[in-house]
Amino acid sequence: MNNVSAVYQFKPVNVARWIIWSLFALILIAAPYYFKSNFGISVLTQIGTVIISALAYNLLLGQGGMLSFGHAVYAGLGSYCAVHALNAVAAGVFYMPVSLIPLVGGLGGMFFAVLFGYVTTRKSGTTFAMITLGISELVFAMSLMFSEFFGGEAGISTNRVVGEAFWGITFGPQIQVYYLVAIYTFFSVALLYALTRTPLGRILNAVRDNPERVEFIGFSTRQVRYIAFIITGFFAGISGGLGVINFEIVTAEVVGPVRSGAVLLFTFLGGITFFFGPIIGAILLVVTYVLLSEFTKAWLLYLGMAFLFMVMYAPGGIASLIMMNLRLAAFGRLGKIWFAYIGLGFTALMGMAGAAAMIEMLYHMQLNSALGPLVKFAGVTLDTEGVNSWFGSVFVMLTGIGLFEVARRHYLRDWNETQEYIEKEVKRREAL
């Protein structure tokens, strides 16, 4: 009987997990039907590629505690490998379906991760971060020196419509490219999630939390970091290969430090402590770079301020805020605090509106003074030479800050009462 019970064990189906993955697949399938324009589908395509890159990076930072400043190197070098492969297919040198070109980028990213990772993973912590920064600068400098492979400043262009159409799929229409990216995104996200549940994923968490104990029980922390680094390079290369098919051009910018910094920043904003955090960060990255940059020239300043406030008040990222409120909802206490959220949101927007009005006027005076003193902001015409516009902006900002402080104190009171209730409820349930 003991042998039978050891073999035949009942494992309940994780219904919530099936629902979440089904919804994720459904969102990927249905998104183009909601965002029907070519621009909307193009934005969705970019989001898919960045999701893969951000999750691959979080395998290092969130799962392994390895702060890398050179993640774009492997996505970018994967892009170059993919674009050369696609051009070779177009020239008739060898045959490969366009749908498999991202795998070439993945193998290219993995190759360079094997090469550079052998050096970078020998150290950890700050030393590891500085080595990755050095390699990033080295590769970026080489991209402008070796034009045979990198194409120089002009980059390398290609044509994704090559070969014979398969079931009418030529990858000419943007919608076809989107669904190719969606398929790669779904399976990449699934594989990366599955990796976090394996013994390798668990020991990677242990290397992050207590490397001395990992060494004590017989594992090599360097080998664990090295393996994770190689896997990261593979998925980053896939992201780069998908970018080649989407944009049909690769320039030196894809291996630049700016791209690495953007992935780091938005992965952190999304939340590195939760698996879905980088997905949120990837969406924010594309929306910020594609949409926000079109509305204001001060978008980088706003981005820096948002990052500053997130580090100060929500270091766990947006994902941590979502999980905290899900915990409140699980105990039926979300209704107790949502009035406080409304107050915080309204007063914060009020203060930011006043500050943003002054920023927009300053930018207009510095960059667009030849166009006259008037500038439009949020449907309001501001006069950079008028006292009323400056006084009104300062008044709105200070009023918003003052009301925000009042709302924040009420929020803290309600939050503390809610947490006390939850702690008592947890103890009561444990006693039962």
ChimeraX attribute file (.defattr): number of C-alpha atoms within 10 A of each C-alpha:
attribute: neighborCount
match mode: 1-to-1
recipient: residues
	/A:1	5
	/A:2	6
	/A:3	7
	/A:4	8
	/A:5	9
	/A:6	8
	/A:7	8
	/A:8	8
	/A:9	8
	/A:10	7
	/A:11	6
	/A:12	6
	/A:13	8
	/A:14	8
	/A:15	8
	/A:16	9
	/A:17	10
	/A:18	11
	/A:19	11
	/A:20	11
	/A:21	13
	/A:22	12
	/A:23	12
	/A:24	12
	/A:25	16
	/A:26	11
	/A:27	12
	/A:28	19
	/A:29	14
	/A:30	10
	/A:31	14
	/A:32	19
	/A:33	9
	/A:34	9
	/A:35	14
	/A:36	11
	/A:37	13
	/A:38	13
	/A:39	11
	/A:40	14
	/A:41	22
	/A:42	19
	/A:43	18
	/A:44	24
	/A:45	25
	/A:46	24
	/A:47	25
	/A:48	28
	/A:49	24
	/A:50	26
	/A:51	28
	/A:52	30
	/A:53	31
	/A:54	30
	/A:55	29
	/A:56	28
	/A:57	31
	/A:58	29
	/A:59	25
	/A:60	23
	/A:61	19
	/A:62	24
	/A:63	24
	/A:64	23
	/A:65	20
	/A:66	24
	/A:67	21
	/A:68	24
	/A:69	25
	/A:70	28
	/A:71	31
	/A:72	31
	/A:73	31
	/A:74	34
	/A:75	35
	/A:76	33
	/A:77	31
	/A:78	36
	/A:79	34
	/A:80	31
	/A:81	26
	/A:82	32
	/A:83	29
	/A:84	19
	/A:85	23
	/A:86	31
	/A:87	18
	/A:88	15
	/A:89	20
	/A:90	19
	/A:91	11
	/A:92	12
	/A:93	10
	/A:94	11
	/A:95	13
	/A:96	17
	/A:97	13
	/A:98	21
	/A:99	17
	/A:100	15
	/A:101	24
	/A:102	30
	/A:103	23
	/A:104	25
	/A:105	35
	/A:106	29
	/A:107	22
	/A:108	28
	/A:109	35
	/A:110	27
	/A:111	19
	/A:112	20
	/A:113	28
	/A:114	18
	/A:115	12
	/A:116	19
	/A:117	21
	/A:118	18
	/A:119	15
	/A:120	24
	/A:121	24
	/A:122	15
	/A:123	17
	/A:124	19
	/A:125	13
	/A:126	12
	/A:127	14
	/A:128	19
	/A:129	18
	/A:130	18
	/A:131	22
	/A:132	23
	/A:133	18
	/A:134	16
	/A:135	17
	/A:136	23
	/A:137	18
	/A:138	14
	/A:139	19
	/A:140	21
	/A:141	14
	/A:142	16
	/A:143	24
	/A:144	17
	/A:145	14
	/A:146	11
	/A:147	14
	/A:148	9
	/A:149	15
	/A:150	22
	/A:151	18
	/A:152	16
	/A:153	13
	/A:154	13
	/A:155	17
	/A:156	21
	/A:157	17
	/A:158	19
	/A:159	18
	/A:160	24
	/A:161	17
	/A:162	19
	/A:163	14
	/A:164	10
	/A:165	11
	/A:166	9
	/A:167	6
	/A:168	7
	/A:169	13
	/A:170	17
	/A:171	22
	/A:172	14
	/A:173	11
	/A:174	16
	/A:175	18
	/A:176	14
	/A:177	21
	/A:178	28
	/A:179	19
	/A:180	21
	/A:181	28
	/A:182	21
	/A:183	14
	/A:184	22
	/A:185	25
	/A:186	17
	/A:187	13
	/A:188	20
	/A:189	19
	/A:190	12
	/A:191	12
	/A:192	20
	/A:193	16
	/A:194	11
	/A:195	16
	/A:196	17
	/A:197	10
	/A:198	11
	/A:199	10
	/A:200	14
	/A:201	20
	/A:202	15
	/A:203	21
	/A:204	26
	/A:205	19
	/A:206	18
	/A:207	24
	/A:208	21
	/A:209	14
	/A:210	12
	/A:211	18
	/A:212	12
	/A:213	13
	/A:214	17
	/A:215	13
	/A:216	9
	/A:217	8
	/A:218	8
	/A:219	15
	/A:220	14
	/A:221	22
	/A:222	18
	/A:223	13
	/A:224	17
	/A:225	26
	/A:226	21
	/A:227	18
	/A:228	25
	/A:229	26
	/A:230	23
	/A:231	23
	/A:232	28
	/A:233	33
	/A:234	29
	/A:235	32
	/A:236	36
	/A:237	38
	/A:238	35
	/A:239	34
	/A:240	37
	/A:241	35
	/A:242	34
	/A:243	28
	/A:244	28
	/A:245	27
	/A:246	22
	/A:247	14
	/A:248	16
	/A:249	18
	/A:250	25
	/A:251	20
	/A:252	22
	/A:253	15
	/A:254	23
	/A:255	29
	/A:256	22
	/A:257	20
	/A:258	14
	/A:259	19
	/A:260	23
	/A:261	16
	/A:262	19
	/A:263	26
	/A:264	24
	/A:265	16
	/A:266	26
	/A:267	28
	/A:268	27
	/A:269	26
	/A:270	29
	/A:271	25
	/A:272	30
	/A:273	18
	/A:274	18
	/A:275	20
	/A:276	17
	/A:277	26
	/A:278	33
	/A:279	25
	/A:280	22
	/A:281	30
	/A:282	27
	/A:283	19
	/A:284	19
	/A:285	25
	/A:286	20
	/A:287	16
	/A:288	18
	/A:289	13
	/A:290	13
	/A:291	14
	/A:292	18
	/A:293	13
	/A:294	10
	/A:295	11
	/A:296	13
	/A:297	14
	/A:298	16
	/A:299	16
	/A:300	14
	/A:301	11
	/A:302	17
	/A:303	14
	/A:304	12
	/A:305	12
	/A:306	13
	/A:307	18
	/A:308	13
	/A:309	11
	/A:310	17
	/A:311	14
	/A:312	9
	/A:313	9
	/A:314	16
	/A:315	19
	/A:316	18
	/A:317	25
	/A:318	21
	/A:319	23
	/A:320	18
	/A:321	14
	/A:322	11
	/A:323	12
	/A:324	12
	/A:325	15
	/A:326	14
	/A:327	13
	/A:328	18
	/A:329	13
	/A:330	11
	/A:331	14
	/A:332	12
	/A:333	18
	/A:334	17
	/A:335	10
	/A:336	14
	/A:337	19
	/A:338	14
	/A:339	15
	/A:340	20
	/A:341	14
	/A:342	12
	/A:343	18
	/A:344	22
	/A:345	13
	/A:346	16
	/A:347	24
	/A:348	20
	/A:349	17
	/A:350	20
	/A:351	22
	/A:352	19
	/A:353	19
	/A:354	22
	/A:355	18
	/A:356	19
	/A:357	24
	/A:358	21
	/A:359	16
	/A:360	19
	/A:361	25
	/A:362	15
	/A:363	16
	/A:364	21
	/A:365	18
	/A:366	10
	/A:367	11
	/A:368	14
	/A:369	15
	/A:370	9
	/A:371	10
	/A:372	12
	/A:373	15
	/A:374	17
	/A:375	20
	/A:376	13
	/A:377	15
	/A:378	8
	/A:379	7
	/A:380	9
	/A:381	11
	/A:382	21
	/A:383	16
	/A:384	20
	/A:385	13
	/A:386	11
	/A:387	10
	/A:388	12
	/A:389	17
	/A:390	17
	/A:391	13
	/A:392	15
	/A:393	23
	/A:394	18
	/A:395	15
	/A:396	19
	/A:397	24
	/A:398	17
	/A:399	16
	/A:400	23
	/A:401	19
	/A:402	15
	/A:403	18
	/A:404	21
	/A:405	15
	/A:406	14
	/A:407	22
	/A:408	18
	/A:409	13
	/A:410	17
	/A:411	19
	/A:412	13
	/A:413	13
	/A:414	17
	/A:415	18
	/A:416	11
	/A:417	13
	/A:418	19
	/A:419	13
	/A:420	12
	/A:421	13
	/A:422	18
	/A:423	11
	/A:424	12
	/A:425	13
	/A:426	12
	/A:427	10
	/A:428	10
	/A:429	9
	/A:430	8
	/A:431	7
	/A:432	5
